[in-house]
Amino acid sequence: MESDKTKRASKSFEDLIVWRKAHQLVLDIYKLTSGFPRDEMYGLTSQFRRAAVSIPANIAEGYKKTSAREKLRFLNISHGSLEECRYYMILSKDLNYGYDDQISGLLNQTGKLINGYSRGIEKRTTEPVGRS
């Protein structure tokens, strides 16, 4: 049974569970990378943070787009940034800078939510939204 909160339409990207998970992911990645070596400030730390911020930012930007194709394009970019973060987690672990199981879990959860959100948009639209 759905709760009242899941039944009502979202009024803002902030109402989306996928955006909330992605935002939490950013906060956790900032925390993790704050412990990276200082000489990585303009390297891995910056790249990791920028990729992380891109995830919820693209979800937010795509939220108000009127066409399904545009919404899906932004979600695709978001998912690409998520995969970039997944690689940075591997690299961080291999460089002994740190690894966080919670972040890995959030990466997985957020990826699944982006996929589900995309499928929902595809099902609700009558326009062709072929992947390009």
DSSP file (Angstrom, degrees, kcal/mol; ACC not computed):
  #  RESIDUE AA STRUCTURE BP1 BP2  ACC     N-H-->O    O-->H-N    N-H-->O    O-->H-N    TCO  KAPPA ALPHA  PHI   PSI    X-CA   Y-CA   Z-CA
    1    1 A M              0   0    0      0, 0.0     2,-0.2     0, 0.0     0, 0.0   0.000 360.0 360.0 360.0 133.6    0.0    0.0    0.0
    2    2 A E        -     0   0    0      1,-0.1     2,-0.1     2,-0.0     0, 0.0  -0.560 360.0-126.8 -83.6 144.8    1.4    3.4   -1.0
    3    3 A S     >  -     0   0    0     -2,-0.2     4,-1.4     1,-0.1     3,-0.3  -0.394  28.6-106.0 -80.2 166.8    1.6    6.2    1.5
    4    4 A D  H  > S+     0   0    0      1,-0.2     4,-1.7     2,-0.2    -1,-0.1   0.853 120.1  58.5 -60.3 -34.1    0.0    9.6    0.9
    5    5 A K  H  4 S+     0   0    0      1,-0.2    -1,-0.2     2,-0.2    -3,-0.0   0.883 107.5  44.2 -66.2 -38.7    3.5   11.0    0.3
    6    6 A T  H  4 S+     0   0    0     -3,-0.3    -1,-0.2     1,-0.2    -2,-0.2   0.727 111.4  55.8 -79.3 -20.0    4.3    8.6   -2.6
    7    7 A K  H  < S+     0   0    0     -4,-1.4    -2,-0.2     2,-0.1    -1,-0.2   0.860  91.2  81.3 -78.9 -36.8    0.9    9.0   -4.2
    8    8 A R  S  < S-     0   0    0     -4,-1.7     2,-0.1     1,-0.1     3,-0.1  -0.385  88.0-105.0 -77.6 149.7    1.0   12.8   -4.6
    9    9 A A        -     0   0    0      1,-0.1     2,-0.2    -2,-0.1    -1,-0.1  -0.379  38.3-106.2 -70.3 146.7    2.8   14.4   -7.5
   10   10 A S        -     0   0    0      1,-0.1    -1,-0.1    -4,-0.1     3,-0.1  -0.479  23.7-166.5 -73.3 144.3    6.1   16.0   -6.8
   11   11 A K  S    S+     0   0    0      1,-0.2     2,-0.3    -2,-0.2    -1,-0.1   0.566  74.2  16.4-102.6 -15.8    6.1   19.8   -6.8
   12   12 A S  S >  S-     0   0    0      1,-0.1     3,-1.9    51,-0.0     4,-0.4  -0.974  80.2-106.9-152.3 158.1    9.9   20.2   -6.9
   13   13 A F  G >  S+     0   0    0     -2,-0.3     3,-1.5     1,-0.3     6,-0.3   0.798 115.9  70.1 -59.0 -26.2   12.9   18.1   -7.7
   14   14 A E  G 3  S+     0   0    0      1,-0.3    -1,-0.3     5,-0.1     6,-0.1   0.708  89.9  61.1 -65.4 -19.1   13.5   18.1   -4.0
   15   15 A D  G <  S+     0   0    0     -3,-1.9     2,-0.3     4,-0.1    -1,-0.3   0.640  82.8 101.5 -79.5 -15.3   10.4   15.8   -3.6
   16   16 A L    <>  -     0   0    0     -3,-1.5     4,-2.2    -4,-0.4     5,-0.1  -0.553  65.8-148.8 -77.3 128.6   12.0   13.1   -5.7
   17   17 A I  H  > S+     0   0    0     -2,-0.3     4,-2.6     1,-0.2     5,-0.2   0.889  99.9  57.4 -60.3 -39.4   13.5   10.2   -3.8
   18   18 A V  H  > S+     0   0    0      1,-0.2     4,-2.1     2,-0.2    -1,-0.2   0.896 107.7  46.8 -60.8 -40.3   16.2    9.8   -6.5
   19   19 A W  H  > S+     0   0    0     -6,-0.3     4,-2.7     2,-0.2    -1,-0.2   0.912 110.9  52.0 -67.7 -41.4   17.3   13.4   -6.0
   20   20 A R  H  X S+     0   0    0     -4,-2.2     4,-2.3     2,-0.2    -2,-0.2   0.921 111.3  46.6 -61.3 -44.3   17.4   13.0   -2.2
   21   21 A K  H  X S+     0   0    0     -4,-2.6     4,-2.2     2,-0.2    -1,-0.2   0.926 113.4  49.2 -62.4 -44.1   19.6    9.8   -2.5
   22   22 A A  H  X S+     0   0    0     -4,-2.1     4,-1.9    -5,-0.2    -2,-0.2   0.888 110.3  50.9 -64.0 -39.0   21.9   11.6   -5.0
   23   23 A H  H  X S+     0   0    0     -4,-2.7     4,-2.1     2,-0.2    -1,-0.2   0.911 109.5  50.0 -64.7 -42.5   22.2   14.6   -2.7
   24   24 A Q  H  X S+     0   0    0     -4,-2.3     4,-2.4     1,-0.2    -2,-0.2   0.886 106.9  56.3 -61.9 -38.1   23.1   12.4    0.2
   25   25 A L  H  X S+     0   0    0     -4,-2.2     4,-2.4     1,-0.2    -1,-0.2   0.918 105.9  50.5 -58.8 -45.0   25.7   10.8   -2.0
   26   26 A V  H  X S+     0   0    0     -4,-1.9     4,-2.5     1,-0.2     5,-0.2   0.934 109.8  49.9 -59.4 -47.2   27.3   14.2   -2.7
   27   27 A L  H  X S+     0   0    0     -4,-2.1     4,-1.9     1,-0.2    -1,-0.2   0.910 112.5  47.4 -59.7 -42.5   27.4   15.0    1.1
   28   28 A D  H  X S+     0   0    0     -4,-2.4     4,-2.5     1,-0.2    -1,-0.2   0.874 111.1  50.8 -67.6 -37.3   29.1   11.6    1.8
   29   29 A I  H  X S+     0   0    0     -4,-2.4     4,-2.9     2,-0.2    -2,-0.2   0.888 108.3  52.1 -69.1 -38.0   31.6   12.0   -1.0
   30   30 A Y  H  X S+     0   0    0     -4,-2.5     4,-1.2     2,-0.2    -1,-0.2   0.914 111.0  48.7 -61.2 -41.2   32.5   15.5    0.2
   31   31 A K  H  < S+     0   0    0     -4,-1.9     4,-0.4    -5,-0.2     3,-0.3   0.940 113.6  46.1 -63.5 -47.0   33.1   14.0    3.7
   32   32 A L  H >< S+     0   0    0     -4,-2.5     3,-1.5     1,-0.2    -2,-0.2   0.934 113.1  48.5 -60.8 -47.5   35.2   11.1    2.3
   33   33 A T  H >< S+     0   0    0     -4,-2.9     3,-1.6     1,-0.3    -1,-0.2   0.671  92.5  76.4 -73.5 -15.5   37.3   13.4    0.0
   34   34 A S  T 3< S+     0   0    0     -4,-1.2    -1,-0.3    -3,-0.3    -2,-0.2   0.735  96.1  51.8 -64.8 -19.1   38.0   15.8    2.8
   35   35 A G  T <  S+     0   0    0     -3,-1.5    -1,-0.3    -4,-0.4    -2,-0.2   0.397  85.6 112.2 -95.8   1.9   40.5   13.2    4.0
   36   36 A F  S <  S-     0   0    0     -3,-1.6     5,-0.1     1,-0.1    61,-0.0  -0.337  84.4 -79.4 -70.5 157.3   42.3   12.8    0.7
   37   37 A P    >   -     0   0    0      0, 0.0     3,-2.1     0, 0.0     8,-0.2  -0.243  38.1-121.2 -57.3 144.6   45.9   14.0    0.4
   38   38 A R  G >  S+     0   0    0      1,-0.3     3,-1.9     2,-0.2     4,-0.2   0.832 110.5  64.0 -57.7 -34.8   46.2   17.8    0.0
   39   39 A D  G 3  S+     0   0    0      1,-0.3    -1,-0.3     2,-0.1     3,-0.2   0.561  95.6  60.8 -71.3  -4.0   48.1   17.3   -3.3
   40   40 A E  G X >S+     0   0    0     -3,-2.1     5,-1.6     1,-0.2     3,-1.3   0.375  72.0 104.4 -95.9   2.0   44.9   15.7   -4.8
   41   41 A M  T < 5S+     0   0    0     -3,-1.9     5,-0.4     1,-0.3    -1,-0.2   0.874  92.2  30.4 -52.8 -42.1   42.9   18.9   -4.2
   42   42 A Y  T 3 5S+     0   0    0     -3,-0.2    -1,-0.3    -4,-0.2    -2,-0.1   0.343 128.5  43.4-100.9   6.5   43.0   19.8   -7.9
   43   43 A G  T <>5S-     0   0    0     -3,-1.3     4,-2.5     3,-0.1     5,-0.2   0.414 125.3  -3.3-111.3-110.8   43.1   16.2   -9.1
   44   44 A L  H  >5S+     0   0    0      1,-0.2     4,-3.0     2,-0.2     5,-0.3   0.879 129.9  54.6 -59.9 -43.1   41.1   13.3   -7.8
   45   45 A T  H  ><S+     0   0    0     -5,-1.6     4,-2.3     1,-0.2    -1,-0.2   0.945 113.2  42.3 -57.2 -49.5   39.3   15.3   -5.0
   46   46 A S  H  > S+     0   0    0     -6,-0.8     4,-2.6    -5,-0.4    -2,-0.2   0.921 116.3  47.7 -64.4 -45.7   38.0   17.9   -7.4
   47   47 A Q  H  X S+     0   0    0     -4,-2.5     4,-2.4     2,-0.2     5,-0.2   0.911 112.5  49.2 -63.2 -43.3   37.1   15.4  -10.1
   48   48 A F  H  X S+     0   0    0     -4,-3.0     4,-2.2    -5,-0.2    -1,-0.2   0.930 113.9  45.7 -62.3 -47.0   35.3   13.1   -7.7
   49   49 A R  H  X S+     0   0    0     -4,-2.3     4,-2.7    -5,-0.3     5,-0.2   0.908 112.2  50.6 -65.2 -42.5   33.3   16.0   -6.2
   50   50 A R  H  X S+     0   0    0     -4,-2.6     4,-1.7     1,-0.2    -1,-0.2   0.913 111.7  47.6 -63.7 -42.3   32.4   17.5   -9.6
   51   51 A A  H  X S+     0   0    0     -4,-2.4     4,-0.8    -5,-0.2    -1,-0.2   0.910 112.6  50.2 -63.6 -41.4   31.1   14.1  -10.8
   52   52 A A  H >< S+     0   0    0     -4,-2.2     3,-1.1     1,-0.2    -2,-0.2   0.932 109.8  49.1 -63.4 -46.4   29.1   13.6   -7.6
   53   53 A V  H 3X S+     0   0    0     -4,-2.7     4,-1.9     1,-0.3    -1,-0.2   0.831 102.7  64.0 -62.9 -32.0   27.5   17.1   -7.8
   54   54 A S  H 3X S+     0   0    0     -4,-1.7     4,-2.1    -5,-0.2    -1,-0.3   0.788  92.6  65.3 -62.5 -27.9   26.6   16.4  -11.4
   55   55 A I  H <X S+     0   0    0     -3,-1.1     4,-1.5    -4,-0.8    -1,-0.2   0.989 112.0  27.9 -64.0 -62.8   24.3   13.5  -10.4
   56   56 A P  H  > S+     0   0    0      0, 0.0     4,-2.6     0, 0.0    -1,-0.2   0.829 118.1  61.1 -69.8 -28.0   21.6   15.5   -8.4
   57   57 A A  H  X S+     0   0    0     -4,-1.9     4,-2.6     1,-0.2    -2,-0.2   0.916 107.2  43.9 -63.8 -41.9   22.2   18.6  -10.5
   58   58 A N  H  X S+     0   0    0     -4,-2.1     4,-2.4     2,-0.2    -1,-0.2   0.833 111.6  53.4 -73.0 -31.7   21.2   16.9  -13.7
   59   59 A I  H  X S+     0   0    0     -4,-1.5     4,-1.2    -5,-0.2    -2,-0.2   0.937 112.8  45.3 -63.1 -44.8   18.2   15.3  -12.0
   60   60 A A  H  X S+     0   0    0     -4,-2.6     4,-0.7     2,-0.2     3,-0.3   0.922 113.6  48.5 -64.1 -45.0   17.2   18.7  -10.9
   61   61 A E  H  < S+     0   0    0     -4,-2.6     3,-0.5     1,-0.2     4,-0.3   0.899 113.0  47.3 -64.8 -40.5   17.8   20.3  -14.3
   62   62 A G  H >< S+     0   0    0     -4,-2.4     3,-1.2     1,-0.2    -1,-0.2   0.736  94.1  80.2 -71.6 -21.4   15.9   17.6  -16.1
   63   63 A Y  H 3< S+     0   0    0     -4,-1.2    -1,-0.2     1,-0.3    -2,-0.2   0.876  97.4  39.0 -55.1 -44.0   13.0   17.8  -13.7
   64   64 A K  T 3< S+     0   0    0     -4,-0.7    -1,-0.3    -3,-0.5    -2,-0.1   0.444  85.4 118.5 -91.5   0.1   11.4   20.8  -15.3
   65   65 A K    <   -     0   0    0     -3,-1.2     6,-0.1    -4,-0.3    -3,-0.0  -0.429  57.7-146.2 -65.8 142.0   12.0   19.9  -18.9
   66   66 A T  S    S+     0   0    0     -2,-0.1     2,-0.3     4,-0.0    -1,-0.1   0.775  73.2  68.1 -86.3 -26.1    8.8   19.5  -20.8
   67   67 A S  S  > S-     0   0    0      1,-0.1     4,-2.3    58,-0.0     5,-0.2  -0.725  74.7-135.5 -98.1 146.9    9.7   16.7  -23.2
   68   68 A A  H  > S+     0   0    0     -2,-0.3     4,-2.9     1,-0.2     5,-0.2   0.885 106.5  58.5 -60.8 -39.2   10.4   13.1  -22.1
   69   69 A R  H  > S+     0   0    0      1,-0.2     4,-1.9     2,-0.2    -1,-0.2   0.920 108.1  45.0 -58.9 -45.1   13.4   13.1  -24.5
   70   70 A E  H  > S+     0   0    0      2,-0.2     4,-2.1     1,-0.2    -1,-0.2   0.920 112.4  51.2 -66.3 -43.7   15.0   16.0  -22.6
   71   71 A K  H  X S+     0   0    0     -4,-2.3     4,-2.0     1,-0.2    -2,-0.2   0.938 112.1  47.1 -57.0 -46.9   14.2   14.6  -19.2
   72   72 A L  H  X S+     0   0    0     -4,-2.9     4,-2.2     1,-0.2    -1,-0.2   0.836 106.9  57.7 -66.3 -33.2   15.8   11.3  -20.2
   73   73 A R  H  X S+     0   0    0     -4,-1.9     4,-2.0    -5,-0.2    -1,-0.2   0.927 108.9  45.3 -62.6 -44.4   18.8   13.1  -21.6
   74   74 A F  H  X S+     0   0    0     -4,-2.1     4,-2.3     1,-0.2    -2,-0.2   0.875 112.2  51.2 -68.5 -36.5   19.5   14.7  -18.3
   75   75 A L  H  X S+     0   0    0     -4,-2.0     4,-2.4     2,-0.2    -1,-0.2   0.869 108.2  53.1 -66.9 -35.0   18.9   11.4  -16.4
   76   76 A N  H  X S+     0   0    0     -4,-2.2     4,-2.1     2,-0.2    -2,-0.2   0.913 109.4  47.9 -64.6 -43.0   21.4    9.8  -18.8
   77   77 A I  H  X S+     0   0    0     -4,-2.0     4,-2.2     2,-0.2    -2,-0.2   0.921 110.9  52.4 -61.9 -43.4   24.0   12.4  -18.0
   78   78 A S  H  X S+     0   0    0     -4,-2.3     4,-1.9     1,-0.2    -2,-0.2   0.912 109.2  48.7 -58.3 -44.3   23.3   11.9  -14.3
   79   79 A H  H  X S+     0   0    0     -4,-2.4     4,-2.0     1,-0.2    -1,-0.2   0.861 108.2  54.6 -67.6 -35.0   23.8    8.2  -14.6
   80   80 A G  H  X S+     0   0    0     -4,-2.1     4,-1.8     2,-0.2    -1,-0.2   0.906 108.3  48.9 -62.5 -41.6   27.1    8.7  -16.5
   81   81 A S  H  X S+     0   0    0     -4,-2.2     4,-2.1     2,-0.2    -2,-0.2   0.856 107.4  56.0 -65.8 -35.3   28.3   10.9  -13.7
   82   82 A L  H  X S+     0   0    0     -4,-1.9     4,-2.0     2,-0.2    -2,-0.2   0.920 107.4  48.3 -62.0 -43.6   27.3    8.2  -11.2
   83   83 A E  H  X S+     0   0    0     -4,-2.0     4,-1.9     1,-0.2    -1,-0.2   0.857 107.8  55.6 -66.5 -34.1   29.4    5.6  -13.1
   84   84 A E  H  X S+     0   0    0     -4,-1.8     4,-2.2     2,-0.2    -1,-0.2   0.919 108.1  48.8 -61.1 -43.5   32.3    8.1  -13.0
   85   85 A C  H  X S+     0   0    0     -4,-2.1     4,-2.1     1,-0.2    -2,-0.2   0.872 105.3  58.1 -63.8 -37.1   32.0    8.3   -9.2
   86   86 A R  H  X S+     0   0    0     -4,-2.0     4,-1.6     1,-0.2    -1,-0.2   0.915 107.8  47.0 -59.6 -42.1   31.9    4.5   -9.1
   87   87 A Y  H  X S+     0   0    0     -4,-1.9     4,-2.7     1,-0.2    -2,-0.2   0.918 108.5  54.3 -64.9 -42.8   35.3    4.5  -10.8
   88   88 A Y  H  X S+     0   0    0     -4,-2.2     4,-2.7     1,-0.2    -1,-0.2   0.836 105.0  55.0 -62.8 -30.8   36.7    7.2   -8.5
   89   89 A M  H  X S+     0   0    0     -4,-2.1     4,-2.1     2,-0.2    -1,-0.2   0.925 109.3  47.1 -64.9 -43.2   35.7    5.0   -5.5
   90   90 A I  H  X S+     0   0    0     -4,-1.6     4,-2.6     2,-0.2    -2,-0.2   0.934 114.0  47.5 -62.1 -46.5   37.7    2.1   -7.0
   91   91 A L  H  X S+     0   0    0     -4,-2.7     4,-2.1     1,-0.2     6,-0.2   0.910 110.0  52.3 -62.9 -42.9   40.7    4.4   -7.6
   92   92 A S  H  <>S+     0   0    0     -4,-2.7     5,-2.8     1,-0.2     6,-1.1   0.897 111.9  46.9 -60.0 -41.1   40.4    5.9   -4.1
   93   93 A K  H ><5S+     0   0    0     -4,-2.1     3,-1.4     3,-0.2    -2,-0.2   0.935 112.1  49.2 -65.8 -46.6   40.5    2.4   -2.6
   94   94 A D  H 3<5S+     0   0    0     -4,-2.6    -2,-0.2     1,-0.3    -1,-0.2   0.787 111.7  49.2 -66.3 -27.7   43.5    1.3   -4.8
   95   95 A L  T 3<5S-     0   0    0     -4,-2.1    -1,-0.3    -5,-0.2    -2,-0.2   0.423 113.1-120.8 -87.9   1.2   45.4    4.4   -3.8
   96   96 A N  T < 5S+     0   0    0     -3,-1.4    -3,-0.2    -4,-0.2    -2,-0.1   0.808  76.9 126.8  61.1  32.5   44.7    3.8   -0.2
   97   97 A Y  S   <S-     0   0    0     -5,-2.8     2,-0.2     1,-0.3    -4,-0.2   0.679  78.2 -73.8 -87.5 -20.4   42.9    7.1    0.2
   98   98 A G        -     0   0    0     -6,-1.1    -1,-0.3    -9,-0.1     2,-0.3  -0.618  37.2-142.5 141.3 158.3   39.8    5.5    1.6
   99   99 A Y        -     0   0    0     -2,-0.2     2,-0.5    -3,-0.1    -9,-0.0  -0.980   8.9-160.5-150.6 141.1   36.8    3.5    0.8
  100  100 A D     >  -     0   0    0     -2,-0.3     4,-2.1     1,-0.1     3,-0.2  -0.959  10.7-161.5-132.3 114.6   33.3    3.8    2.2
  101  101 A D  H  > S+     0   0    0     -2,-0.5     4,-2.5     1,-0.2     5,-0.2   0.843  95.3  58.4 -60.5 -34.0   30.8    0.9    1.9
  102  102 A Q  H  > S+     0   0    0      2,-0.2     4,-2.5     1,-0.2    -1,-0.2   0.908 106.0  48.1 -64.0 -41.3   27.9    3.3    2.5
  103  103 A I  H  > S+     0   0    0      2,-0.2     4,-2.7     1,-0.2    -2,-0.2   0.925 110.6  51.1 -65.3 -43.4   28.9    5.4   -0.5
  104  104 A S  H  X S+     0   0    0     -4,-2.1     4,-2.0     1,-0.2    -2,-0.2   0.911 111.2  48.7 -59.1 -41.5   29.1    2.2   -2.6
  105  105 A G  H  X S+     0   0    0     -4,-2.5     4,-2.8     2,-0.2    -2,-0.2   0.903 111.0  49.6 -63.7 -42.0   25.7    1.3   -1.4
  106  106 A L  H  X S+     0   0    0     -4,-2.5     4,-3.0     2,-0.2     5,-0.3   0.868 107.4  54.9 -66.1 -36.1   24.3    4.7   -2.2
  107  107 A L  H  X S+     0   0    0     -4,-2.7     4,-2.2     2,-0.2    -1,-0.2   0.936 111.7  44.4 -59.9 -45.5   25.9    4.5   -5.7
  108  108 A N  H  X S+     0   0    0     -4,-2.0     4,-2.1     2,-0.2    -2,-0.2   0.934 115.5  46.6 -64.0 -47.3   24.0    1.3   -6.3
  109  109 A Q  H  X S+     0   0    0     -4,-2.8     4,-2.3     1,-0.2    -2,-0.2   0.923 113.5  48.5 -61.7 -45.1   20.7    2.6   -4.8
  110  110 A T  H  X S+     0   0    0     -4,-3.0     4,-2.7     1,-0.2    -1,-0.2   0.898 109.5  52.8 -65.1 -40.3   20.9    5.8   -6.8
  111  111 A G  H  X S+     0   0    0     -4,-2.2     4,-2.2    -5,-0.3    -1,-0.2   0.919 110.4  47.6 -60.0 -43.8   21.7    4.0  -10.0
  112  112 A K  H  X S+     0   0    0     -4,-2.1     4,-2.5     1,-0.2    -2,-0.2   0.893 112.0  50.2 -64.1 -39.7   18.6    1.8   -9.5
  113  113 A L  H  X S+     0   0    0     -4,-2.3     4,-2.8     2,-0.2     5,-0.2   0.899 109.1  50.7 -67.4 -39.9   16.5    4.8   -8.8
  114  114 A I  H  X S+     0   0    0     -4,-2.7     4,-2.5     2,-0.2    -2,-0.2   0.930 111.6  49.2 -61.8 -44.0   17.7    6.7  -11.9
  115  115 A N  H  X S+     0   0    0     -4,-2.2     4,-2.5     2,-0.2    -2,-0.2   0.926 113.3  46.4 -59.7 -45.4   16.8    3.6  -13.9
  116  116 A G  H  X S+     0   0    0     -4,-2.5     4,-2.3     2,-0.2    -2,-0.2   0.905 112.0  49.9 -65.0 -42.3   13.4    3.3  -12.4
  117  117 A Y  H  X S+     0   0    0     -4,-2.8     4,-2.0     2,-0.2    -1,-0.2   0.908 111.7  49.5 -62.5 -42.5   12.7    7.0  -12.8
  118  118 A S  H  X S+     0   0    0     -4,-2.5     4,-2.5    -5,-0.2    -2,-0.2   0.924 110.1  49.9 -62.5 -45.6   13.7    6.8  -16.5
  119  119 A R  H  X S+     0   0    0     -4,-2.5     4,-2.3     1,-0.2    -1,-0.2   0.893 108.9  53.4 -61.5 -39.0   11.5    3.8  -17.1
  120  120 A G  H  X S+     0   0    0     -4,-2.3     4,-1.7     2,-0.2    -1,-0.2   0.901 109.5  47.5 -62.2 -41.5    8.6    5.6  -15.5
  121  121 A I  H  X S+     0   0    0     -4,-2.0     4,-0.8     1,-0.2    -2,-0.2   0.915 111.3  51.3 -65.5 -43.1    9.1    8.6  -17.8
  122  122 A E  H >< S+     0   0    0     -4,-2.5     3,-0.5     1,-0.2    -2,-0.2   0.891 110.7  48.5 -62.0 -39.2    9.3    6.3  -20.8
  123  123 A K  H 3< S+     0   0    0     -4,-2.3    -1,-0.2     1,-0.2    -2,-0.2   0.829 110.2  51.5 -70.6 -32.1    6.1    4.5  -19.8
  124  124 A R  H 3< S+     0   0    0     -4,-1.7     2,-0.3    -5,-0.2    -1,-0.2   0.577  97.2  83.8 -82.9  -9.0    4.1    7.7  -19.3
  125  125 A T    <<  -     0   0    0     -4,-0.8     4,-0.1    -3,-0.5   -58,-0.0  -0.670  52.4-166.8-101.7 150.4    5.0    9.3  -22.7
  126  126 A T        +     0   0    0     -2,-0.3    -1,-0.1     2,-0.1    -4,-0.0   0.533  67.6  92.0-103.6 -12.7    3.4    8.8  -26.0
  127  127 A E  S    S-     0   0    0      1,-0.1     2,-0.2     2,-0.0    -2,-0.1  -0.554  90.4-101.2 -81.1 148.2    6.3   10.4  -27.9
  128  128 A P        -     0   0    0      0, 0.0   -59,-0.1     0, 0.0    -1,-0.1  -0.507  37.0-176.8 -68.7 133.7    9.1    8.2  -29.2
  129  129 A V        +     0   0    0     -2,-0.2     3,-0.1    -4,-0.1    -2,-0.0  -0.221  10.0 175.7-126.9  43.2   12.1    8.4  -26.9
  130  130 A G        -     0   0    0      1,-0.1     2,-0.3     2,-0.1     0, 0.0  -0.134  37.7-106.3 -49.9 143.2   14.7    6.3  -28.7
  131  131 A R              0   0    0      1,-0.1    -1,-0.1   -59,-0.0   -62,-0.0  -0.558 360.0 360.0 -74.3 130.9   18.1    6.3  -27.0
  132  132 A S              0   0    0     -2,-0.3    -1,-0.1    -3,-0.1    -2,-0.1   0.406 360.0 360.0-115.3 360.0   20.7    8.3  -28.9
